[in-house]
């Protein structure tokens, strides 16, 4: 065992193993979340007395509360929150299956940490610096229209996926699991309910959306794209559909024929080495290359007998079984409710080795497109050149551009913030459960935030001392006062702050509600309102307790 880690005793170990297997089989949970679940289980194990470790039915709510306290002490806020979610899930498993002598009925008290960016920090500047620049996007646009892409179909496919990431702001997991036939088309109606026509062309204006599975759970929903991006989306989906259709059709055939491959070949047919080499696009001498292929992935062990130098041909049944070793039979997507999406029902599908520069494409095996394929394309890796390197697009220091797949989502979020969308609209469009999650993606500068706040104050849409001062001034003097008084704004858990923390630290130690003259709150801001209501309730409870003491 690793140093410092307790070894689970049976049957507690068996219970945790069963939970991990169930999470994997029923929901397709990956390694990362499984490790977090295991970490939470380890905290609980340390909180258990010796009898409960040997008899899990003795586990009670108090043990979970003790584990939660240990998590708070040992882990950072964000890590503690994720571990607490797993504690909740484990308690639910115990209760649903009646594995304890009394219901656990546990709910973690660890709240998700609120993200409020310090716009003066080096970390914030690094995040802003990673946003795709106009030069990067222009480079991608030029490459996307380059006729040379027709000679590299997999590059064309990846750049079209990048276009969908840019206009839709998808999480990468959402983009890679978009179902086939994803387009939704509806006419745009005017106030009278009539179809709106384009003022220039006279053609009906169409609303275009892409069906996808939200990564945070729920049924498939539609991501509506800006009307101006309709031609880009139509081209991207059309090219993706054309490039992926053969692999998708093959995947559908494979799903209907378990353990086989789609090749016309009788079981007792004698297949020459030359034909096998041609079928699999192998290089070198026929017999040598085919036998080397059989040795890969222990393909010989999948057949009734091994193929050796003594054989002058390959039996059809043995060849088909060996080819089937490479099949991808897992669902592309498994939802929490058990729903699954197969490869044959997904938009993004490719043939085996479509991505490889050194290996020939295997058109009998279909595979999903992965994050690694896109990361290699936009960032490069080791000996793999990115698309920016191959087309020689570089920054002022001579370094090739790099765009992470999630950077498209961050950029779109910043554009939405700058464009004046409400926090509710942004959260809904980005597929977030809470508007509070928007803060982590708000990479506007402090001066941009100040400009927005000055505009809101001018429209009488803000509470706070600074806003009161502006209302008491003659109208002709207000804009000058605001420009001077409000040069920087940053967010706080309860609203916004107009102090310049780059020049002087907070004078009230973030006691925003203690009469701070820098405190500002936008009228109708749901997030800050909920925060204030929570504080009010806690204050009333504490006041009542003090009276009763």
Secondary structure, DSSP 8 states (H G I E B T S, - for coil): --TT-----TTHHHHHHHHHHHHHHHH---HHHHHHHHHHHHHHHHHS-HHHHH-GGG--HHHHHHHHHHHHHHS-HHHHHHHHHHHHHHHHHHHHTT-SSS----------------TTSHHHHHHHHTS--HHHHHHHHHHHT-GGGGG-HHHHHHHHHHHHHHHH---HHHHHT-BSS-EEEEE-B-TTS-B-B-TTT--B-EEEEEEE--TTSSS-EEEE--GGGHHHHHHHHHHHHHHHHHHHHHHHHHHHSTT--S----TT-EE-HHHHHHHHT--SSHHHHHHHHHHGGGGGGGSSS---TT-SSEEHHHHHHHHGGG---S-SEE-TTS-EE-GGGBS-EEEETTT-SSS--EEEEEEE--HHHHHHHHH-BTTB--HHHHTT-B-TTS-B----HHHHHHHHHHHHHHTT--HHHHHHHTT-S-GGGGGGG----HHHHHHHHHHHHHTT-EEEHHHHHHHTS-HHHHHHHHHHH-S--EEETTEEE-S-TTTS--TTTT-TTTT-TTEEEETT-HHHHHHHHHHHHHHHHHHHHHHH-
